[in-house]
Every structure is written in C-alpha cells, then in structure tokens.
C-alpha cells in the first residue's frame, strides 16, 4: 500500500497564502506611481472647499424652503 502524501493543516496553508498575499501586495505597491505631496495638498483643499460650498448651498435651500413652508402654513392656519 502506497503512503498518501499528507496535506499541511489549515493554519499552515492559510499562513502561506497570507504571506504570499502580503509579498505580492508589497511588490505591486512598489510599482505604483504616487502623486506628489504638493498636488495631494492642493486637491485636498479643493475638495474641502467644494464640500463647504455645496453644504452652504444646501443649507440656504433648506432655510429658504422651510421659511416658505412656514409662511404658507401661517396663512392657512
């Protein structure tokens, strides 16, 4: 009777897969063309300014519509 080749247990197999995933990830990250820090800072400021501007517009629309609804409700009742 031939001996069967025994598979490593689950934890050994999972550890090897995780190790391969980590080394592959590091290899891929070395290939990435990273954006310069100054450009990231400019883009970040632009995004924050845009979010603040949109929030202000939404706030004005909300205040205006609530004022209009309250005025109409005041006329009715």
WOHU-V563089 format. One record per pair of residues at least 12 apart in sequence whose ideal C-beta (glycine too) atoms are under 8 Angstrom apart, sorted by the first residue. I is the first residue (numbers start at 1). J is the second residue. Records with the same first field share a line. If there is no record, write none. Layout:
I: J ; J
//
This chain:
none
//
